[in-house]
Amino acid sequence: MKILTYRDLESKDDVLPLLDHAFNWVFDRRQFEDAIKIDPRLKNGPVGFFAVENERIIGHVGVMDLATRTLGGTMEPVGGVYGVATLPGFTRRGVSTALMSMAHQYFKEKDYRFSFLFTSHALVAHALYLKLGYVDLIEYPSAYKVISVKKAKRSGKGMGSGFDVDRIPSIYSEFSKDRTGFVVRDRSYLRMLKKVEGIKAKQCFIGKDGYVIFREDKSGIWIRELIVLDAKEADLLIDMMEKRTRGLVYDRAVLDKGLLGVYRSRGYIVQEKAHSVMMFKLISPDTSFKDTYGDKLYLSRLDAF
């Protein structure tokens, strides 16, 4: 078995069976490479490591270069792991362990002190990450409400629609000013999120003290990011979402306690615990996570990797 970076693969289309079996991701090489060019988390790194045996791709670990904010207000780059997968028929042979070792070595060479990843308690992979030194960090509370009766639509006075790359960062910056973690954003990062996440102008409403980015389908409305500076604005934006559907309104990631309280006050089913979990590993053994980030580490679902 040999290990190659994504950039060194001769046939990148061979990635498709691996990622489809692991994540139901029908890998489109051209779209992915377009994303690499604009994504600051990928464009300056190896993108990922692949295990190859007899010219066949049998495993993958993706790597990202991520920006975080520390307690001191400084920007600290860290490593991010994504898309850990082994092709069926090649499991339990140490493929993922070898690839994770390559990822950690890459982070060490970059002088990163931390590695982060997302997984689920329901996956076998969670036990592997624990063995590799990862620790559970964040579970996302979630909120759900079934709108059984179609409400009269409201005009949304004072609200603007559209993905405003000036107003959204301004609100987000005010919201996150006292928070640490994955809260480093600028206009270019926001434009990248819009393209990579497929966010359309009609999927965003912006008010004076908050904004909501959402996705609408037959089942209802998925709130992808709701950032507010006060409870009144949260009520207004949630009310707008409820008036758009006779179905489900749900937010799968609510790390802000104030917002969670607003959901509860509006009769949402709130689930405090989750299978999904963010984990971290110390790459540098003389590092303290708490001294670096304290207890205010934050990230939105849009910043998940």
N, C-alpha and C positions, 0 to 999 in steps of 0.2 A: 504494500500500500504506500502510495506517495501522497503528499499534500501540496496542493497548488492554491494560489489566490484566484479570485474570480477573474482578475485581469490577465492571468496566465493561462486560462483554459483555452484549448484550441477550438472546441465546439461548445459554445455556451447554450445551445439549444438542448444539449443533453441534460441540462439542469431540470427540464420540465417534469420528467417522471418522478424525480425525487421530491420536488416541492408539491406536486399535485397529490401524491400519496400522503404526504405529511400534513398539508394544510389546505387541501382542495384549492390550491393556487395554480391556475393555468398560466404558467410563467410566459410572459411576452417579453422577449429579450429587448426589443426596440423600445418599448415603453419603459422598461426598467433602466436602460442605459440613458434614456432622456432624463429620467428622475435623478440618476447619479450626477449628471452634469450640473444640476441646480440645487442639490441637497447638500448643505454644508456638513452634514453628519456622515456623508459617504464619499464625496468627490475627491478628498485628499488622502484616502486610505485604500486598503486592499479590498474593501467591500465585503469580502467573506473568504473563508478557507474551505476547500473541498478535498475530500478524501477520494482518491482515484485508484481503482484496482482493475488491472487488465483493460485499461482504457475506458472503464465504466465509472461514472460518478456514483459513489455509494454513501456519501455523507456530506453534511454542510454545517458550518457555523458562521453566521454573519457577524460582522463587527462594525461598530459605529464610533465616531469621535463626537462626544457630546459636550455641551457647555452647561455648567452649573454655576449658581451663585452661593457663596459661603456666608457664614455668620458675619464675617468681616466686611461683606459687600464686594469682595473680589470675585472675578470670574475664574473658575477652575475647570479645566478640561478633564473628562473622565471617559472610561470605556463603556460601550453598550454592546450587549450580545443579543442577537435576534435569530430567528429561523433555524434553530437547532434541529437537525433531522438526519435520520439514517434510513437508507433504502430497505424495504422489506426483504428479508432473507439475509441481511448483513448485521442484524442487531446482536447485542451481547458479545461483541467481538472487540470492544474498546474503541470503536470508531469515534463516537462523540467525545469520549474522554481525551483522545489524542487531539481532536480538533479544538476542544476547549483549552487544552494546554497551549496550542499555537496562538489562540486568541489572547490568553493571559500573557504570553511572551511578548506579543505585539504591544499590549498595554504597558508592560514593563519597559520596553524600549522607548515608548513615548513618555515615560516618567509619570504615567497616570497612577493615582493612589487608590482608585476605586473602579470596580466593574459592576454594572447594573444589568438586570435582565427581568423580563416578565415571563411568568409561567402560571401553572394552575396546580392547586393541591390535588386535583383529580388525575393528574398526569404522572406516569412513572418517572418522567424526567425530573420532577421535584426532588425525589430521593437522590438522584445523581448530583444535582446541584448542591444539596446539603453535604454530600461526601466531598465535593470539591471546595468546600469552605464558604458557600453562600449562606446568607441569613435572611429570613423573612423580614421585610421592611414595611410594606404598605398593602393593605387590603382596601378595595374601594367600596364604601357604602353605596347603595343604589336606591332609586325611588321609582315607583310605578303607580299609575292611576288609569283606570278605564273610564273613558268619557262615554257614558251610555246615551246621553241626550245631546244632540247637536245644539250648541249654544249660538246665539246671534253673534255674528262677527262684529268686532269693534274696529274702529278706524285706526287705532294705535296712534293717537294724537301725540306728537312729539317724537315719534319713532321714524327712523329712516331705514330703508332696505338697501342692501348692497354690501359688498365686502370692501369696506373703506380701510385702506392700508395706512391711513393717518389716524383716524379716530379709534380704531380697535386697539392698536398698540398703546395709545395714550391711556385708555381705560384700563387695559391690562397692566400697564406699568404702575398705575396708582393702586390697583388691587393687590399687586404682588410686591410692593415696595418693602414690606417687612418680612417677606418670606424667602426661604432659601430653596436650593434645588434647581429644578428644571424650569426656571422662570426667565431665562435669558432669551429675549426675542428682539428682533428689529424688523424693519420693513421687508428686507430681502428674505428673512426667515419666514415671515408671514406669507409672502408671495409663493414661496416654496410649498408651504402647507396647503395653500389654496389649490395649487396644481397637483401635488402628490395625493392629497386627500379628496380631490375632485369636488371642491366646495364651489357652488354656484352662487351668484349674487342674490338670487331669490331665496336662498337658504340662510339668510342672515338678516337680523333686525338689530338696529343700534339706537339706543336712547341716550339721554344725557349722562346717566350714571350706570350704564351696563349694556351688554349685548348678548345675543343668543345666536349660536350657529347650530343648525338642525338638519335632519334629513327626514323626508316625508315619503311614506309608502302606503300600501294597502292596509297594513296593520295599525298604522298611526304615525306618531312623531317620535323620533329618537333625538333627544337633546344631546348634541355632541360636545358643546361647550357653552356654559352659561356663567358669565362673569358679571358680577354686580357689586356696586359699592355700598348699597344699603338694601334693607328688606323690602322697602316700598318698590324699588325698581325690580327686584326679584319677583314680587307679586304681579307686577304689570306684565313682565315678559312671559312668565308662566301662564298668566291668564290669556295672553295672545296665542300661545301654543295650544291651550285647551280649546279655544274658540275656532281653531283651524281644523279640528278633527272630531269625528265620532268613532273613536277607537282608543288606542293606547297612547299615553304620553309617558315616556320613560327616560330616565337619566341613569346611565350605568356607572357613573363615576362622580361621586359627590364628596370631595375632600374638605370642602368649606363647611364648617359646623353651622354657621349662620344660615346658609342656603339649605342645608339639611333640615333645619328648624322650620323654614318656610314651607318646604315640601310637606312636613308633618302637619303643619297648621292647615294645609289645604286638603288634607285627607288622603295623602299618598301612602301607599304601602312602602315602608322603609326597611331595607335589609342591611343591617350593619356589617355582617360578615360576608365574605365572598370566597369562591374557589380561586379566582384570579389573584395573583400576588406579585408584587415587585420585590426582588431580592437584590442584595448587594454582597460583594466580596471585597475584602481588603487586599489590594495588590501590593501595597507597601505595609509590612507588618508593624511598623512603628507609627501607624496612623490611627487617629481616633475619629470615628464617624460622628459621634455626638459633638466633639469639639469643633468639627468642621461645619456641620449643618444644624446642630441643635435639634429641636423637636418641631420645627416649622417647615420641613421639606415639603415641597408642593410640586405637583405636575398635573396638567390637564390630560384628558383622554386624547386630545389631539397631539400631545407631545409624547404619547406612548410609542415605543419603537419595537 
